[in-house]
Amino acid sequence: MFNFESYFSVQIFFIILRETLESAIIVSVLLAFLKQNFTSTNPTTQQEILLIDSKEYRSLKLQIWFGGLLGLFICLLIGGTFVGVFYILGNDLWSLAERLWEGIFSILSSIIISFMGIALLRINQMQYKWHFKLTQSLEMQREHGQKKARAHDINTGVIGSAMRRFKTLSTKYFLAILPLVTTLREGLEAVVFIAGIGVNQPMSSFPLAILCGAGLGFTVGWLLYKGGNRLSLQYFLIFSTCFLYLVSAGLMSRGVWFFELEKYVRDCHGQDMSEVGSGPGSYDIAKSVWHVNCCNGLKDGGWMLFNALLGWTNSATYGSVISYNLYWVGVIVLLRLKLYEERNGYMPGVPIKWQLKKIRKRLAILQATTGEVTPANSVNDMTPVNSAGETVPQSSETEGLLTH
């Protein structure tokens, strides 16, 4: 009988999709930035004209691709070793308490996916963030060139010479460093997630999920580069996040269900009664909310797919049903808090002084993308001004935030 979970892991698919999307968006933003700043279109012939030397332009594009691919290659080396060792060690411990491990990692996976879903919704904003970072890097490169010209004859010894060489290389190849560091960070983050989520899944479910997630992520990145600002990822990201939360809610419910099954097995002196079938005696009637003698999510064909995707079970318990509903209450509260932060610039209930660094960063990105607000000039100056240098009118709530 075909077992869906043996060949495709939905959780790993979405993890790879999320990390690949972020890396692909960064690379596409960098490439689009080069195209916007160093090319022009002839109004009569509609042909693209390079504003810099073609070799230099090609070199800048190669830097971006080289940095991204190098980060991916390093992740494959480190990640493959890490996941392999982690899976082998986990597999040795697995047989000792299978249901407990199932419950622990299901709940852990649910928590990880829950926070990852919020990041997935914000991926569309990554274009502005990395446009801002790239602009800063270009400005630093120009400043470094001017300082180098003024201090060309200064000799500060071996350490100073090494530092100058490092700064020269990092400035010269900054377009490679940005995607390298980001791809490496995102890749290692994906490795940690896969190790935590995938330890309770067969190794055969990894390859197809990874290929599909990476393929879809790269496709979206390519469409973003080709379509530019005309392509909005928002609807795609909303749909993906909604489905991801359905999976996560099912994992939370399954985790609690496995804990209750483990207790029932121990009450039966170690005999797993669920292995004898789906009829009477296979479940704890004292904790049962509903039970049907068919549609077993652990054994019966298509119902295994619903179990993997949505956490379906033919034998629901009080714990599994209550945890499922409490999970959705928690997600709603969390999303409402993040929405409040997105609209007002700060998180309610958290001291403002703990959020100042994040607020300044958001103001700087806003100024770089709209030109209407400039970041604070000092630690104590948090009043935004427009491009003409005039103070932007503030609401009483915003004024209190910035002058706290």
VMD Tcl script that draws the C-alpha trace (Angstrom):
set ca {
  {0.00 0.00 0.00}
  {1.30 3.47 -0.93}
  {2.49 5.45 2.07}
  {2.55 9.18 1.31}
  {4.69 10.10 4.33}
  {7.42 7.67 3.24}
  {8.10 9.64 0.05}
  {7.14 13.25 0.75}
  {7.41 15.36 3.91}
  {5.03 18.32 3.85}
  {6.78 20.04 6.77}
  {10.22 19.81 5.16}
  {8.76 21.02 1.85}
  {7.54 24.24 3.45}
  {10.76 24.75 5.41}
  {12.85 24.47 2.23}
  {10.35 26.66 0.37}
  {10.59 29.39 3.00}
  {14.39 29.42 3.17}
  {14.79 29.15 -0.62}
  {12.28 31.95 -1.17}
  {14.20 34.32 1.07}
  {17.53 33.54 -0.61}
  {15.99 33.71 -4.09}
  {14.39 37.06 -3.32}
  {17.71 38.45 -2.09}
  {19.52 37.35 -5.26}
  {16.72 38.64 -7.50}
  {16.67 42.00 -5.70}
  {20.45 42.36 -6.13}
  {20.25 41.50 -9.83}
  {17.30 43.84 -10.35}
  {19.16 46.59 -8.49}
  {22.12 46.27 -10.87}
  {19.79 46.36 -13.85}
  {17.98 49.46 -12.60}
  {21.15 51.41 -11.75}
  {23.57 50.41 -14.50}
  {21.31 49.99 -17.53}
  {18.99 52.27 -19.46}
  {16.41 51.77 -22.19}
  {16.65 53.61 -25.51}
  {13.27 55.37 -25.94}
  {13.27 54.92 -29.71}
  {14.63 51.40 -30.18}
  {13.58 50.06 -26.72}
  {16.99 48.38 -26.48}
  {18.88 48.03 -23.23}
  {21.99 50.22 -22.95}
  {24.78 49.61 -20.42}
  {25.89 52.68 -18.47}
  {29.16 51.03 -17.36}
  {31.73 48.79 -19.01}
  {30.22 45.44 -20.06}
  {33.01 43.46 -18.37}
  {32.47 45.29 -15.10}
  {28.70 44.75 -15.29}
  {29.18 41.05 -16.02}
  {31.65 40.81 -13.12}
  {29.11 42.33 -10.71}
  {26.45 39.83 -11.80}
  {28.91 36.93 -11.45}
  {29.70 38.08 -7.91}
  {26.04 37.72 -6.93}
  {25.68 34.25 -8.44}
  {29.04 33.07 -7.09}
  {28.23 34.22 -3.55}
  {24.82 32.55 -3.56}
  {26.04 29.26 -5.04}
  {29.07 29.13 -2.73}
  {26.83 29.58 0.32}
  {24.56 26.81 -0.99}
  {27.53 24.47 -1.56}
  {28.87 25.03 1.97}
  {25.40 24.36 3.39}
  {25.15 21.09 1.48}
  {28.47 19.93 2.96}
  {27.75 21.00 6.53}
  {24.04 20.22 6.43}
  {24.38 16.77 4.90}
  {26.87 15.71 7.57}
  {24.88 17.29 10.39}
  {21.52 15.79 9.40}
  {23.07 12.37 8.76}
  {24.72 12.18 12.18}
  {21.69 13.65 13.93}
  {19.33 11.22 12.21}
  {21.50 8.17 13.00}
  {21.80 9.10 16.67}
  {18.10 9.90 16.87}
  {17.23 6.63 15.18}
  {19.18 4.69 17.80}
  {17.15 6.32 20.56}
  {13.90 6.11 18.64}
  {13.06 2.51 19.39}
  {13.29 3.09 23.16}
  {10.20 5.32 23.35}
  {8.72 5.77 19.89}
  {5.42 7.38 20.91}
  {7.11 9.85 23.26}
  {9.52 10.92 20.51}
  {6.62 11.25 18.08}
  {4.80 13.50 20.53}
  {7.83 15.61 21.43}
  {8.93 16.25 17.85}
  {5.39 16.83 16.60}
  {4.89 19.61 19.17}
  {8.40 20.98 18.53}
  {7.70 21.01 14.79}
  {4.41 22.80 15.36}
  {6.12 25.56 17.38}
  {8.87 26.01 14.79}
  {6.42 26.13 11.88}
  {4.20 28.61 13.74}
  {6.95 31.22 14.01}
  {8.22 30.39 10.54}
  {4.76 31.14 9.12}
  {5.00 34.74 10.34}
  {8.38 35.09 8.64}
  {6.89 33.64 5.46}
  {4.24 36.39 5.43}
  {6.98 39.03 5.67}
  {9.11 37.71 2.83}
  {7.54 40.20 0.42}
  {9.04 42.97 2.58}
  {12.53 41.50 2.14}
  {12.83 43.36 -1.19}
  {12.84 46.71 0.62}
  {15.20 45.48 3.33}
  {17.81 44.20 0.90}
  {17.45 47.19 -1.43}
  {18.31 49.31 1.62}
  {21.29 47.11 2.56}
  {22.65 47.16 -0.99}
  {22.38 50.96 -1.14}
  {24.32 51.18 2.13}
  {27.01 48.85 0.75}
  {27.42 50.95 -2.41}
  {27.83 54.09 -0.29}
  {30.40 52.34 1.92}
  {32.31 51.24 -1.19}
  {32.55 54.83 -2.44}
  {33.62 56.12 0.98}
  {36.24 53.37 1.26}
  {37.68 54.32 -2.14}
  {38.02 57.96 -1.06}
  {39.68 57.03 2.25}
  {42.05 54.67 0.47}
  {43.14 57.45 -1.89}
  {43.84 59.81 1.04}
  {45.68 57.23 3.14}
  {47.59 55.46 0.38}
  {51.05 56.17 1.82}
  {50.27 55.45 5.48}
  {52.08 52.37 6.84}
  {50.56 50.86 9.99}
  {52.48 47.57 10.10}
  {51.49 43.96 9.46}
  {48.13 44.10 11.26}
  {47.18 47.35 9.58}
  {48.19 45.98 6.19}
  {46.12 42.82 6.72}
  {43.13 44.88 7.81}
  {43.45 47.08 4.72}
  {43.57 44.02 2.48}
  {40.52 42.55 4.21}
  {38.59 45.81 3.85}
  {39.65 46.10 0.22}
  {38.49 42.56 -0.60}
  {35.24 42.88 1.35}
  {34.48 46.19 -0.36}
  {35.48 45.02 -3.82}
  {33.43 41.83 -3.59}
  {30.58 43.04 -1.40}
  {28.01 41.86 -3.97}
  {29.28 38.30 -3.43}
  {29.44 38.60 0.36}
  {25.80 39.65 0.76}
  {24.26 36.55 -0.92}
  {27.00 34.29 0.51}
  {26.29 35.22 4.12}
  {22.52 35.21 3.61}
  {22.40 31.89 1.76}
  {24.70 30.34 4.35}
  {22.57 31.63 7.23}
  {19.29 30.57 5.65}
  {20.71 27.19 4.64}
  {22.02 26.38 8.10}
  {18.71 27.54 9.57}
  {16.94 25.10 7.26}
  {19.32 22.34 8.35}
  {18.48 22.92 12.01}
  {14.74 22.91 11.25}
  {15.01 19.73 9.18}
  {17.02 18.01 11.89}
  {14.39 18.89 14.49}
  {11.35 18.10 12.36}
  {12.68 15.26 10.24}
  {14.05 13.03 12.97}
  {10.65 11.34 13.30}
  {10.27 10.85 9.54}
  {11.81 8.32 7.16}
  {14.91 9.44 5.23}
  {13.13 8.55 1.98}
  {10.70 11.46 2.49}
  {13.51 14.07 2.34}
  {14.71 14.19 -1.33}
  {11.39 14.83 -3.10}
  {10.26 17.41 -0.52}
  {13.61 19.25 -0.73}
  {13.62 19.25 -4.55}
  {10.02 20.47 -4.79}
  {10.50 23.18 -2.16}
  {13.76 24.44 -3.67}
  {12.37 24.28 -7.22}
  {9.26 26.28 -6.34}
  {11.31 28.82 -4.36}
  {13.76 29.40 -7.22}
  {10.87 29.67 -9.71}
  {9.19 32.37 -7.62}
  {12.52 34.22 -7.33}
  {13.01 34.07 -11.12}
  {9.47 35.35 -11.72}
  {10.12 38.15 -9.23}
  {13.27 39.18 -11.11}
  {11.55 39.07 -14.51}
  {8.36 40.73 -13.34}
  {10.00 43.31 -11.08}
  {7.58 45.29 -8.97}
  {4.65 44.16 -11.11}
  {4.71 40.72 -9.49}
  {3.26 40.59 -5.99}
  {3.96 37.56 -3.84}
  {1.43 38.51 -1.22}
  {-1.44 36.24 -2.27}
  {0.91 33.30 -2.79}
  {2.49 33.85 0.63}
  {-0.88 34.19 2.36}
  {-2.12 30.93 0.83}
  {1.11 29.11 1.73}
  {1.04 30.39 5.31}
  {-2.62 29.41 5.81}
  {-1.88 25.88 4.62}
  {1.26 25.78 6.76}
  {-0.74 26.67 9.86}
  {-3.25 23.91 9.08}
  {-0.32 21.47 9.02}
  {1.09 22.95 12.24}
  {-2.25 22.71 14.07}
  {-2.47 19.06 13.06}
  {1.04 18.45 14.40}
  {0.16 20.03 17.74}
  {-2.93 17.83 18.03}
  {-0.98 14.72 16.98}
  {1.72 15.43 19.55}
  {-0.77 15.52 22.42}
  {-2.54 12.46 20.99}
  {0.74 10.47 21.03}
  {1.33 11.40 24.68}
  {-2.12 10.13 25.60}
  {-1.56 6.97 23.56}
  {1.69 6.36 25.44}
  {-0.12 6.63 28.76}
  {-2.79 4.17 27.55}
  {-0.09 1.73 26.41}
  {1.54 1.88 29.84}
  {-1.83 1.30 31.49}
  {-2.10 -1.84 29.31}
  {1.29 -3.07 30.60}
  {3.21 -2.10 27.47}
  {0.83 -3.59 24.88}
  {0.13 -1.08 22.09}
  {-3.58 -1.76 21.62}
  {-3.75 0.45 18.51}
  {-1.75 -2.23 16.67}
  {-4.53 -4.81 17.01}
  {-6.94 -2.79 14.86}
  {-9.44 0.07 15.07}
  {-12.21 -1.65 17.01}
  {-13.11 -1.82 20.71}
  {-10.10 -2.00 23.02}
  {-7.83 -0.10 20.63}
  {-8.47 3.22 22.41}
  {-9.06 4.61 25.90}
  {-12.83 5.08 26.13}
  {-12.49 7.30 29.23}
  {-10.70 9.99 27.19}
  {-12.46 9.52 23.87}
  {-14.36 12.36 22.18}
  {-15.20 10.32 19.09}
  {-14.08 7.04 17.55}
  {-14.86 5.32 14.26}
  {-13.82 1.78 13.39}
  {-12.41 2.86 10.03}
  {-10.47 5.75 8.44}
  {-7.37 5.01 10.54}
  {-4.84 7.76 9.89}
  {-1.94 5.46 10.75}
  {-2.83 2.55 8.46}
  {-5.64 3.22 5.98}
  {-4.46 4.52 2.60}
  {-5.74 8.01 1.81}
  {-6.54 8.74 5.44}
  {-2.79 8.60 6.10}
  {-2.50 11.64 3.80}
  {-5.04 13.56 5.90}
  {-3.18 12.48 9.03}
  {0.12 13.79 7.63}
  {-1.31 17.07 6.33}
  {-4.05 17.98 8.80}
  {-3.54 15.70 11.80}
  {-6.69 13.62 11.21}
  {-7.33 10.74 13.57}
  {-10.21 8.28 13.75}
  {-9.93 8.25 17.55}
  {-9.96 11.79 18.95}
  {-9.24 12.44 22.62}
  {-10.02 15.37 24.89}
  {-6.38 16.42 24.85}
  {-6.01 16.33 21.05}
  {-9.22 18.32 20.44}
  {-8.56 20.93 23.15}
  {-4.93 21.41 22.06}
  {-6.06 21.88 18.44}
  {-8.45 24.67 19.41}
  {-6.02 26.31 21.84}
  {-3.39 26.32 19.10}
  {-5.63 28.38 16.83}
  {-6.39 30.80 19.67}
  {-2.63 31.26 20.18}
  {-2.01 31.81 16.45}
  {-4.79 34.41 16.27}
  {-3.37 36.33 19.26}
  {0.17 36.17 17.88}
  {-0.88 37.41 14.43}
  {-2.90 40.24 15.97}
  {0.14 41.36 17.98}
  {2.38 41.25 14.89}
  {-0.23 43.16 12.88}
  {-0.34 45.83 15.60}
  {3.45 46.08 15.48}
  {3.39 46.37 11.67}
  {0.88 49.23 11.76}
  {2.13 51.13 14.81}
  {5.84 50.40 14.76}
  {6.14 48.78 18.18}
  {4.98 45.72 20.08}
  {2.42 46.38 22.85}
  {3.36 45.19 26.31}
  {7.12 45.28 25.62}
  {9.17 48.20 27.05}
  {9.95 50.72 24.30}
  {13.63 50.92 25.29}
  {14.00 47.26 24.34}
  {12.60 48.00 20.87}
  {14.53 51.19 19.99}
  {17.11 49.46 17.81}
  {14.43 47.70 15.76}
  {12.39 50.91 15.46}
  {15.40 52.87 14.16}
  {16.09 50.16 11.61}
  {12.49 50.25 10.36}
  {12.67 54.05 10.05}
  {15.91 53.80 8.06}
  {14.42 51.25 5.65}
  {11.29 53.39 5.28}
  {13.39 56.45 4.45}
  {15.45 54.51 1.90}
  {12.40 53.11 0.10}
  {10.03 56.11 0.18}
  {12.28 59.13 0.75}
  {9.69 60.59 3.11}
  {11.24 59.73 6.46}
  {14.86 59.90 7.56}
  {16.34 57.81 10.36}
  {17.31 59.39 13.66}
  {20.55 61.37 13.69}
  {21.45 60.23 17.17}
  {20.38 57.86 19.89}
  {18.24 60.52 21.55}
  {16.82 62.00 18.32}
  {13.95 59.81 17.18}
  {11.86 62.53 15.44}
  {11.37 61.68 11.73}
  {11.70 64.39 9.08}
  {10.83 64.43 5.40}
  {13.23 64.80 2.47}
  {13.00 68.62 2.72}
  {14.19 68.52 6.33}
  {10.79 69.40 7.80}
  {9.44 67.59 10.85}
  {6.78 65.02 9.98}
  {3.53 65.56 11.96}
  {3.08 62.80 14.53}
  {0.07 61.35 16.23}
  {0.06 61.43 20.01}
  {0.72 57.66 20.05}
  {3.71 57.93 17.69}
  {5.07 60.99 19.48}
  {4.97 59.13 22.76}
  {6.77 56.18 21.16}
  {9.59 58.23 19.65}
  {10.21 60.43 22.68}
  {9.90 57.70 25.31}
}
mol new
graphics top color blue
foreach p $ca { graphics top sphere $p radius 0.5 }
foreach p [lrange $ca 0 end-1] q [lrange $ca 1 end] { graphics top cylinder $p $q radius 0.2 }
display resetview
